[in-house]
Amino acid sequence: MKRLLSSLPVLLVVASWTTHSQSQSPAPAWSTASAQTPRATGGKAAKVWTNDDVDSLRNQNGVSVVGNEAGTKKSSAPLQSTSYEKDPAWYRKQLAPFEANVEKFDAQIAKLQEFIKGANVSEPQPYHHGPPANPQDQLNQLEKKRQADAAKIDELLDRARHNGIQPGALR
């Protein structure tokens, strides 16, 4: 019992010291962070941005938003033609490969049409990897290629006419 009485003052000192330290313990981290936020921003509450706010940012010039096309200015005036578009030699140079392709396709189409009609075409066919194609499918493919090149020729002729070049100057 004597021993218990002698340890009692020690227990009282330890107990008072722990209660005193708990009353002065700092607040949890989450409470101090929120308490310091207004002071850190100069007394203003911090703005929390959401996805809904992004649309309003696009309307302001002070913020850059990737993919914003509102800042680009498009002129409604027609494009000025460049110097080479006024040169008939440039058009002849552009037209030459298309005209050569159209002539080549015309010859191939004529031979293929004769073959389909049953005429004897004594020209060896080139070796192709894979199964042989149907002659009608080959004819359709050649006609599509010819039409594509003919459309490009027409487009170039229209551009030349638009730029004041006479059709006779391109022959």
C-alpha positions as CSV (number, residue, x, y, z in Angstrom):
1,M,0.0,0.0,0.0
2,K,2.9,2.2,0.7
3,R,4.1,1.6,-2.7
4,L,0.8,2.6,-4.2
5,L,0.7,5.8,-2.3
6,S,4.2,6.7,-3.4
7,S,3.4,6.2,-7.1
8,L,0.2,8.2,-6.8
9,P,1.9,11.6,-7.2
10,V,3.7,10.3,-10.3
11,L,0.5,9.2,-11.8
12,L,-1.2,12.5,-11.1
13,V,1.7,14.4,-12.7
14,V,1.6,12.2,-15.9
15,A,-2.2,12.4,-16.1
16,S,-2.2,16.2,-15.8
17,W,0.6,16.5,-18.3
18,T,-1.2,14.4,-21.0
19,T,-4.5,16.3,-20.6
20,H,-2.6,19.6,-20.8
21,S,-0.8,18.5,-24.0
22,Q,-4.1,17.3,-25.6
23,S,-5.8,20.6,-25.0
24,Q,-2.9,22.4,-26.8
25,S,-2.4,19.9,-29.6
26,P,-2.6,21.3,-33.1
27,A,-5.8,20.8,-35.2
28,P,-5.9,18.0,-37.8
29,A,-4.3,18.7,-41.1
30,W,-7.6,19.0,-43.0
31,S,-8.8,21.7,-40.7
32,T,-5.7,23.8,-40.8
33,A,-5.5,23.7,-44.6
34,S,-9.0,25.1,-45.0
35,A,-8.4,27.7,-42.3
36,Q,-5.2,28.9,-44.1
37,T,-6.6,29.0,-47.6
38,P,-8.3,32.4,-47.4
39,R,-5.2,34.0,-45.8
40,A,-3.0,32.4,-48.5
41,T,-5.0,33.9,-51.4
42,G,-5.2,37.4,-49.9
43,G,-8.5,37.1,-48.1
44,K,-10.4,35.8,-51.2
45,A,-12.0,32.3,-51.3
46,A,-10.3,30.1,-54.0
47,K,-12.3,29.4,-57.2
48,V,-13.0,25.8,-57.9
49,W,-13.2,25.2,-61.7
50,T,-15.6,22.6,-63.1
51,N,-16.3,21.4,-66.7
52,D,-19.3,23.8,-66.9
53,D,-16.9,26.7,-66.5
54,V,-14.8,25.7,-69.5
55,D,-17.4,27.1,-71.9
56,S,-17.3,30.5,-70.3
57,L,-13.5,30.5,-70.5
58,R,-13.6,30.1,-74.3
59,N,-15.5,33.4,-74.5
60,Q,-12.7,35.2,-72.6
61,N,-9.6,36.3,-74.5
62,G,-7.4,36.0,-71.4
63,V,-7.4,32.2,-71.3
64,S,-6.0,30.0,-74.0
65,V,-8.1,26.9,-74.8
66,V,-6.7,24.3,-77.2
67,G,-8.8,23.9,-80.3
68,N,-10.5,27.2,-79.9
69,E,-11.3,28.4,-83.4
70,A,-13.0,31.6,-82.4
71,G,-9.8,33.6,-82.4
72,T,-8.9,32.7,-86.0
73,K,-10.1,35.2,-88.6
74,K,-11.2,34.0,-91.9
75,S,-11.5,36.3,-94.8
76,S,-14.6,36.1,-96.9
77,A,-12.7,37.5,-100.0
78,P,-11.9,35.0,-102.7
79,L,-8.3,33.8,-102.8
80,Q,-6.0,35.7,-105.2
81,S,-4.7,33.6,-108.0
82,T,-0.9,33.2,-108.0
83,S,1.3,34.0,-110.9
84,Y,1.7,30.4,-112.1
85,E,-2.1,30.1,-112.5
86,K,-1.9,32.8,-115.1
87,D,0.7,30.9,-117.1
88,P,-0.6,28.6,-119.9
89,A,2.6,26.6,-119.8
90,W,1.9,25.6,-116.2
91,Y,-1.5,24.3,-117.2
92,R,-0.1,22.3,-120.2
93,K,2.5,20.7,-117.8
94,Q,-0.3,19.8,-115.3
95,L,-2.6,18.5,-118.0
96,A,0.0,16.3,-119.8
97,P,0.0,13.3,-117.4
98,F,-3.8,13.2,-117.1
99,E,-4.2,13.3,-120.9
100,A,-1.7,10.5,-121.4
101,N,-3.5,8.4,-118.8
102,V,-6.9,9.0,-120.5
103,E,-5.4,7.9,-123.9
104,K,-3.9,4.8,-122.3
105,F,-7.2,4.0,-120.6
106,D,-9.1,4.5,-123.8
107,A,-6.9,2.0,-125.6
108,Q,-7.2,-0.6,-122.8
109,I,-10.9,-0.1,-122.6
110,A,-11.3,-0.6,-126.4
111,K,-9.3,-3.9,-126.3
112,L,-11.2,-5.2,-123.3
113,Q,-14.5,-4.4,-124.9
114,E,-13.4,-6.4,-128.0
115,F,-12.4,-9.3,-125.8
116,I,-15.8,-9.2,-124.1
117,K,-17.5,-9.3,-127.5
118,G,-15.5,-12.4,-128.4
119,A,-12.9,-10.9,-130.7
120,N,-9.4,-12.4,-130.8
121,V,-7.1,-10.1,-128.9
122,S,-3.6,-11.5,-129.3
123,E,-1.9,-9.5,-126.6
124,P,-0.4,-11.5,-123.7
125,Q,-1.9,-10.5,-120.4
126,P,0.6,-9.5,-117.6
127,Y,1.0,-11.9,-114.7
128,H,-1.0,-10.9,-111.7
129,H,-0.8,-12.3,-108.2
130,G,-4.1,-13.9,-107.2
131,P,-7.1,-15.2,-109.1
132,P,-7.8,-13.7,-112.6
133,A,-10.3,-10.8,-112.5
134,N,-13.6,-10.9,-114.3
135,P,-13.3,-8.9,-117.7
136,Q,-16.4,-6.9,-116.9
137,D,-14.9,-5.9,-113.5
138,Q,-11.7,-4.9,-115.2
139,L,-13.6,-2.8,-117.6
140,N,-15.5,-1.1,-114.8
141,Q,-12.2,-0.3,-113.0
142,L,-10.6,1.1,-116.1
143,E,-13.7,3.3,-116.8
144,K,-13.6,4.6,-113.2
145,K,-9.9,5.5,-113.5
146,R,-10.6,7.2,-116.8
147,Q,-13.5,9.2,-115.4
148,A,-11.3,10.3,-112.5
149,D,-8.6,11.6,-114.7
150,A,-11.1,13.2,-117.1
151,A,-12.6,15.0,-114.1
152,K,-9.2,16.3,-113.1
153,I,-8.6,17.6,-116.7
154,D,-12.0,19.4,-116.6
155,E,-11.1,20.9,-113.2
156,L,-7.8,22.3,-114.6
157,L,-9.5,23.6,-117.7
158,D,-12.1,25.4,-115.6
159,R,-9.4,27.0,-113.4
160,A,-7.5,28.1,-116.5
161,R,-10.7,29.6,-118.0
162,H,-11.4,31.3,-114.6
163,N,-7.9,32.8,-114.7
164,G,-8.4,34.3,-118.2
165,I,-6.5,31.7,-120.3
166,Q,-8.1,30.9,-123.6
167,P,-8.7,27.2,-124.4
168,G,-6.6,27.4,-127.5
169,A,-3.5,28.4,-125.5
170,L,-3.5,25.0,-123.7
171,R,-3.3,22.9,-126.8
